[in-house]
Amino acid sequence: MSLPLDGIKVIEMGQLIAGPFAAKILADFGAEVIKIEPPGSGDPLRKWRLLHNGTSVWWAAQSRNKQSVTLDLRQAEAHDVVKRLVKDADILIENFRPGTLEKWGLGWETLSAINPGLIMLRVSGYGQSGPYRDLPGFGVIGEAMGGLRHLSGESGRTPVRVGVSIGDSLSALHGVIGVLLALRHREQHQGAGQQVDVALYESVFNMMESLIPEHSVFGAVREPAGSSLPGIAPSNAYRCQDGKYALIAGNGDSIYKRLMEKIDRPDLANDPELEHNDGRVRHVARIDAAISTWTAERGLDEVLAALKDANIPAGKIYDAADIAADPHYQARDMLLPSQLDDGTPVTLPGVVPKLLSTPGRVRSRAPTLGQHTDAVLSGVGIDAATREQWRARGLI
C-alpha cells in the first residue's frame, strides 16, 4: 500500500529531539529520511536515558524508518556531499544554532540555488531573526519563555517541568505542519521552495490559549493551579479512598448536573447560581470539596464505575505500566511490537495521526550508526576508494 509521502526525500541534519522527531513523523508516512550523524559518536540521543547494549531504547522509537549516514560536517568535503544530496531532496531539516549552516557555506541562498524547490525546516530556540537569535536555546528554555513553566506546578512552589521534552516535541509538530504547508505551496506555485522557521518558544507559546488576550484586556497574569483547570469548573484530580486519583471533568452544564446527582448533592445540582460555568467558577472551592468528600469514601475503581454509569468524563492517571496493559491502546495499534538490533523485543509507540485509507507504518528499525553511509554516498557519486580515504580520516 502506498503512503502519503512516498517519493518525498528528506535530509535530516538535526540532533536530539526537535528536528529528528519531525523527520520521524514524515518517515512514518513514507518519506525517505537520510539522517546525517557525526562519525564515532552519532546523534547524542543514542546515549540518552536507559541504554541497552550501549544504545538508548529511545533511539528505536525516534529513528525508525530512517537511514544513517556518518559525515563530519566541520570538513569541507562534507559540505560538497550535502550539496549533492540536496540536488534531488524535497526537504532539509536542521536544528543548529542560527548561522551555523551559513558558516559552512550551506545556508538557504546556497542550497536553494542548487535546488529551487527545496523546503528547509529550521528549528532553533528563538528563530532565525530577532534580538535573541544567536542565543543557545533548548526545549526547556522554550518552555520557560513560552509561558508553560510558569503555569506548571502548584501556586507558591518551584515551577516544574511537564515530565517529557514537550517544548521540543511541540516544535517538531509545528515543523511538520509548516513542511506540509510548504509542500502544498510548492504544488501551487511552479515548484517554489521556501524556509520554514520554527522557534521553540513560539511553538510553546502557540499552546497558551487565552494567556495573552486575558492579560491585554484584564491585566490578568494566569498563575499555576496544580491539577485544577482555572476558569473552568469542575475539572480536577480528586483523591480516592485507596490513595489513587480520579480525574473528573464535570464542566459541561448537563454533565455537571449529572455529576452532582451521582454524588448525592441535589442542592448543588439544582442551584441556579451553578447552572453555568461562570457561576460554578465563583463557587469552585465548594464544588471541589463536595466531589472530594465523595471520592474519599470510595476506591478508584468504584469511583470510575459510578461515573461511567452516569456518562461523566473521568479516568485514572496512567503510568507506563498502565499504558502497556491497556486494551484500548492495543486495539488502536498504539503499542507496536518490534526488536532491537540483537533481537531483544521492544514496544514502540504507534503511528499517529490515523489515516484510515493510507495509514503510516514502521517499515524499518532504527539504523546502526553509519549503516547506510556507503549506499547513500555511492548514490551521489562518491566512489569506494574516496570513501575509504574519508573513513581513514574520520570524515565518515
C-alpha positions as CSV (number, residue, x, y, z in Angstrom):
1,M,0.0,0.0,0.0
2,S,1.3,3.4,-0.9
3,L,2.0,6.0,1.8
4,P,1.1,9.7,1.6
5,L,4.7,10.9,1.5
6,D,6.1,8.2,-0.9
7,G,8.7,9.8,-3.1
8,I,9.5,12.6,-0.7
9,K,13.2,12.8,0.2
10,V,14.3,14.3,3.5
11,I,17.8,15.2,4.6
12,E,17.9,15.3,8.4
13,M,20.8,17.3,9.8
14,G,19.4,17.8,13.3
15,Q,20.2,16.1,16.6
16,L,18.4,15.1,19.7
17,I,14.7,15.8,19.7
18,A,13.0,18.6,17.8
19,G,14.4,18.2,14.2
20,P,14.7,14.4,14.4
21,F,11.2,14.0,15.8
22,A,9.8,16.0,12.9
23,A,11.7,13.7,10.5
24,K,10.4,10.6,12.3
25,I,6.8,11.7,11.7
26,L,7.5,12.3,8.0
27,A,9.3,8.9,7.8
28,D,6.3,7.1,9.4
29,F,4.2,8.3,6.4
30,G,6.5,7.2,3.7
31,A,9.2,9.9,3.3
32,E,12.8,8.7,2.7
33,V,14.8,10.2,5.5
34,I,18.6,10.3,5.3
35,K,19.9,11.2,8.7
36,I,23.4,12.7,8.9
37,E,25.3,11.9,12.1
38,P,28.8,12.7,13.4
39,P,31.2,9.8,12.9
40,G,32.2,8.0,16.0
41,S,29.5,9.3,18.4
42,G,26.5,9.8,16.3
43,D,23.4,11.6,17.5
44,P,23.7,12.2,21.3
45,L,20.2,10.7,21.6
46,R,21.8,7.3,21.1
47,K,23.1,7.7,24.7
48,W,20.1,9.4,26.4
49,R,18.1,7.8,29.2
50,L,18.1,4.0,29.5
51,L,20.6,2.1,27.4
52,H,20.5,-1.4,26.0
53,N,23.9,-2.7,24.8
54,G,25.1,0.9,24.9
55,T,22.3,2.4,22.8
56,S,19.2,4.2,24.1
57,V,15.9,2.4,23.6
58,W,14.5,5.8,22.9
59,W,16.6,5.7,19.7
60,A,14.5,2.8,18.5
61,A,11.4,5.0,18.5
62,Q,12.9,8.2,17.4
63,S,14.9,6.9,14.4
64,R,12.7,4.2,12.9
65,N,12.2,4.3,9.2
66,K,15.5,6.3,8.7
67,Q,18.8,5.8,7.1
68,S,22.0,6.7,8.9
69,V,25.0,8.4,7.1
70,T,28.0,9.4,9.1
71,L,29.6,12.7,7.9
72,D,31.7,15.3,9.8
73,L,30.0,18.5,8.8
74,R,33.0,20.5,10.0
75,Q,35.1,19.4,7.0
76,A,34.9,20.9,3.5
77,E,34.3,17.6,1.7
78,A,31.2,17.0,3.8
79,H,29.7,20.3,2.6
80,D,30.1,19.1,-1.0
81,V,28.3,15.8,-0.1
82,V,25.4,17.8,1.4
83,K,25.1,19.9,-1.7
84,R,25.0,16.7,-3.8
85,L,22.3,15.2,-1.5
86,V,20.2,18.4,-1.7
87,K,20.0,18.4,-5.5
88,D,17.1,15.9,-5.5
89,A,15.9,16.4,-2.0
90,D,12.5,17.8,-1.1
91,I,13.1,18.8,2.5
92,L,16.2,19.6,4.6
93,I,15.7,19.6,8.4
94,E,18.2,21.3,10.6
95,N,18.2,22.4,14.3
96,F,21.6,24.0,14.7
97,R,22.0,27.5,16.2
98,P,21.2,30.1,13.5
99,G,24.1,31.0,11.3
100,T,25.8,27.5,11.6
101,L,24.8,26.4,8.1
102,E,25.8,29.8,6.7
103,K,29.2,29.4,8.3
104,W,29.6,26.1,6.5
105,G,28.5,27.6,3.2
106,L,25.3,25.7,3.4
107,G,22.8,28.5,4.0
108,W,19.5,29.0,2.3
109,E,20.8,31.1,-0.5
110,T,23.4,28.5,-1.5
111,L,21.1,25.4,-1.2
112,S,18.1,27.0,-2.8
113,A,20.2,28.0,-5.8
114,I,21.1,24.3,-6.2
115,N,17.5,23.2,-5.7
116,P,14.9,25.9,-6.1
117,G,12.2,23.5,-4.9
118,L,13.9,22.8,-1.6
119,I,12.0,23.2,1.6
120,M,14.2,23.9,4.6
121,L,12.8,23.4,8.0
122,R,14.9,25.3,10.5
123,V,14.2,24.7,14.2
124,S,16.0,26.9,16.8
125,G,15.5,28.3,20.2
126,Y,14.4,31.8,19.2
127,G,14.0,31.7,15.4
128,Q,16.2,32.9,12.6
129,S,15.6,36.6,13.4
130,G,15.1,38.9,16.4
131,P,17.4,40.1,19.2
132,Y,17.7,36.6,20.8
133,R,18.5,34.8,17.5
134,D,22.1,33.9,18.5
135,L,21.4,32.7,22.0
136,P,21.6,29.0,22.7
137,G,18.1,27.5,23.3
138,F,16.9,24.1,24.3
139,G,13.3,22.9,24.7
140,V,13.3,23.6,28.4
141,I,14.2,27.3,27.8
142,G,11.5,27.5,25.2
143,E,9.0,26.1,27.7
144,A,10.0,28.8,30.2
145,M,9.9,31.7,27.7
146,G,6.7,30.4,26.1
147,G,4.8,30.6,29.3
148,L,4.4,26.9,30.1
149,R,6.8,26.6,33.0
150,H,5.2,29.4,34.9
151,L,1.9,27.6,34.8
152,S,3.3,24.1,35.7
153,G,3.0,23.1,39.3
154,E,1.3,24.5,42.3
155,S,1.0,28.1,43.5
156,G,3.9,29.3,45.6
157,R,6.2,26.3,44.7
158,T,9.0,25.9,42.3
159,P,7.8,25.6,38.7
160,V,8.1,22.1,37.4
161,R,8.7,20.5,34.0
162,V,5.9,18.6,32.3
163,G,7.9,15.4,32.5
164,V,8.8,15.0,28.8
165,S,10.6,17.2,26.3
166,I,7.3,18.9,25.4
167,G,8.9,22.1,24.0
168,D,11.0,20.1,21.5
169,S,8.0,17.9,20.6
170,L,5.7,20.8,20.0
171,S,8.3,22.4,17.8
172,A,8.6,19.2,15.8
173,L,4.8,19.1,15.3
174,H,4.8,22.8,14.2
175,G,7.7,21.9,11.9
176,V,5.8,19.1,10.3
177,I,2.7,21.4,9.8
178,G,5.0,24.0,8.2
179,V,6.6,21.5,5.9
180,L,3.3,20.1,4.7
181,L,2.0,23.6,4.1
182,A,5.2,24.4,2.1
183,L,4.8,21.3,0.0
184,R,1.3,22.4,-0.8
185,H,2.5,25.8,-1.7
186,R,5.2,24.3,-3.9
187,E,2.5,22.3,-5.8
188,Q,0.5,25.5,-6.4
189,H,3.5,27.8,-7.4
190,Q,5.6,26.1,-10.0
191,G,7.7,24.1,-7.6
192,A,8.9,27.0,-5.5
193,G,10.5,26.0,-2.2
194,Q,10.8,28.1,1.0
195,Q,12.2,28.2,4.5
196,V,10.1,27.1,7.5
197,D,11.3,29.0,10.6
198,V,10.2,27.3,13.8
199,A,11.2,28.7,17.2
200,L,11.0,26.5,20.3
201,Y,9.5,29.3,22.4
202,E,6.9,30.2,19.8
203,S,5.8,26.6,19.5
204,V,5.1,26.5,23.2
205,F,3.5,30.0,23.2
206,N,1.1,28.9,20.5
207,M,-0.4,26.5,23.0
208,M,-1.0,29.1,25.7
209,E,-4.7,29.5,24.9
210,S,-6.1,32.8,26.4
211,L,-3.0,33.8,28.3
212,I,-2.2,37.0,26.4
213,P,-5.7,38.0,25.4
214,E,-6.7,37.9,29.1
215,H,-3.6,39.9,30.0
216,S,-4.3,42.5,27.3
217,V,-7.9,43.0,28.3
218,F,-7.9,42.5,32.1
219,G,-4.2,42.8,33.1
220,A,-4.6,39.3,34.4
221,V,-1.5,37.1,34.9
222,R,-2.5,33.5,35.0
223,E,-0.9,31.6,37.8
224,P,-0.1,27.9,38.4
225,A,-3.1,26.0,39.7
226,G,-1.9,22.4,40.4
227,S,-4.3,19.9,39.0
228,S,-7.3,22.2,38.5
229,L,-8.3,24.0,35.4
230,P,-8.7,27.7,36.3
231,G,-11.8,29.3,34.9
232,I,-13.5,26.0,34.0
233,A,-15.3,24.1,36.7
234,P,-15.4,21.4,37.9
235,S,-12.2,19.8,36.4
236,N,-9.6,18.4,38.8
237,A,-7.9,15.4,40.2
238,Y,-9.6,14.0,43.3
239,R,-8.1,11.7,45.8
240,C,-9.9,8.4,46.4
241,Q,-10.0,6.1,49.4
242,D,-7.2,3.9,48.2
243,G,-4.8,6.9,47.7
244,K,-5.2,6.9,43.9
245,Y,-6.6,9.9,42.0
246,A,-9.5,10.2,39.6
247,L,-9.5,12.9,37.0
248,I,-13.1,14.2,36.7
249,A,-14.2,16.7,34.1
250,G,-17.7,17.7,35.0
251,N,-17.5,21.2,33.4
252,G,-20.3,20.9,30.8
253,D,-23.6,22.2,32.2
254,S,-25.6,19.0,31.8
255,I,-22.6,16.9,32.8
256,Y,-22.2,19.0,36.0
257,K,-25.8,18.3,36.9
258,R,-25.5,14.6,36.4
259,L,-22.3,14.6,38.5
260,M,-23.9,16.4,41.4
261,E,-26.8,14.0,41.3
262,K,-24.5,11.0,41.2
263,I,-22.6,12.2,44.3
264,D,-26.0,12.8,46.0
265,R,-25.7,16.6,46.1
266,P,-29.1,17.8,44.7
267,D,-28.6,21.1,46.4
268,L,-25.6,21.8,44.1
269,A,-27.2,20.2,41.1
270,N,-30.3,22.5,41.3
271,D,-28.7,25.7,42.4
272,P,-29.4,28.3,39.7
273,E,-26.1,30.1,40.5
274,L,-24.2,27.0,39.4
275,E,-26.2,26.3,36.3
276,H,-23.5,27.7,34.0
277,N,-19.7,27.7,34.1
278,D,-19.2,31.3,35.2
279,G,-21.2,30.7,38.3
280,R,-19.5,27.4,39.1
281,V,-16.1,29.1,38.8
282,R,-17.1,31.6,41.5
283,H,-18.0,28.6,43.8
284,V,-15.4,26.1,42.6
285,A,-14.0,25.5,46.1
286,R,-17.4,24.4,47.4
287,I,-17.9,22.1,44.4
288,D,-14.5,20.6,44.6
289,A,-15.0,20.0,48.3
290,A,-18.2,18.1,47.6
291,I,-16.6,15.9,45.0
292,S,-13.5,15.3,47.1
293,T,-15.7,14.1,50.0
294,W,-17.5,11.7,47.8
295,T,-14.3,10.2,46.2
296,A,-12.5,10.0,49.6
297,E,-15.1,7.4,50.6
298,R,-14.6,5.1,47.6
299,G,-11.8,3.4,45.8
300,L,-10.7,4.5,42.4
301,D,-12.4,1.6,40.6
302,E,-15.7,2.2,42.3
303,V,-15.5,5.9,41.5
304,L,-14.8,5.3,37.8
305,A,-17.5,2.7,37.5
306,A,-20.1,5.1,39.1
307,L,-19.1,7.9,36.8
308,K,-19.1,5.7,33.7
309,D,-22.7,4.7,34.6
310,A,-23.6,8.4,34.7
311,N,-21.8,9.2,31.5
312,I,-19.4,11.6,33.1
313,P,-15.9,12.0,31.7
314,A,-13.4,10.6,34.2
315,G,-10.3,8.5,34.2
316,K,-7.3,7.3,36.2
317,I,-3.9,8.7,35.8
318,Y,-1.8,6.3,33.7
319,D,1.8,5.4,34.2
320,A,3.8,3.4,31.7
321,A,2.6,0.1,33.2
322,D,-1.0,1.2,32.8
323,I,-0.4,2.1,29.2
324,A,1.3,-1.1,28.4
325,A,-1.6,-3.2,29.7
326,D,-4.4,-1.1,28.4
327,P,-6.7,-2.9,25.8
328,H,-7.7,0.4,24.1
329,Y,-4.0,1.2,23.4
330,Q,-3.7,-2.3,22.0
331,A,-6.8,-2.1,19.9
332,R,-5.7,1.2,18.4
333,D,-2.3,-0.2,17.4
334,M,-0.6,2.3,19.7
335,L,1.8,-0.4,21.1
336,L,3.8,-1.8,18.3
337,P,6.0,-4.9,18.9
338,S,9.5,-4.6,17.4
339,Q,13.0,-5.7,18.0
340,L,16.3,-4.1,18.9
341,D,19.4,-5.0,16.9
342,D,20.2,-8.1,19.0
343,G,16.7,-9.4,18.7
344,T,15.5,-8.1,22.1
345,P,11.8,-7.4,22.0
346,V,10.8,-3.7,22.3
347,T,7.5,-2.0,22.2
348,L,7.3,1.2,20.2
349,P,4.7,4.0,20.2
350,G,2.2,3.6,17.4
351,V,1.9,5.9,14.4
352,V,-0.3,9.0,14.6
353,P,-2.3,10.5,13.2
354,K,-4.5,7.7,12.0
355,L,-5.1,8.0,8.3
356,L,-7.8,5.4,7.5
357,S,-7.0,4.9,3.8
358,T,-3.3,5.5,3.8
359,P,-2.0,4.8,7.3
360,G,1.6,5.3,8.3
361,R,3.6,2.3,9.3
362,V,7.0,1.2,10.6
363,R,9.0,-0.1,7.6
364,S,12.4,-0.5,9.1
365,R,14.2,-0.5,12.5
366,A,16.3,2.4,13.7
367,P,19.6,2.2,12.0
368,T,23.0,1.5,13.5
369,L,25.5,4.3,13.2
370,G,26.5,4.8,9.6
371,Q,24.6,1.8,8.4
372,H,23.7,3.4,5.1
373,T,26.8,5.6,4.5
374,D,28.3,3.6,1.7
375,A,25.0,3.1,-0.2
376,V,24.0,6.8,0.1
377,L,27.4,8.2,-0.8
378,S,27.8,5.8,-3.7
379,G,24.4,7.1,-4.9
380,V,25.7,10.6,-5.2
381,G,28.9,9.6,-7.0
382,I,31.4,9.1,-4.2
383,D,33.4,6.1,-5.2
384,A,34.7,3.3,-2.9
385,A,38.3,4.5,-2.9
386,T,37.3,8.0,-1.9
387,R,35.0,6.7,0.9
388,E,37.9,4.6,2.3
389,Q,40.2,7.6,2.3
390,W,37.5,9.6,4.1
391,R,36.8,6.8,6.6
392,A,40.5,6.7,7.4
393,R,40.5,10.5,8.1
394,G,37.3,10.3,10.2
395,L,35.3,12.2,7.7
396,I,32.7,9.5,7.5
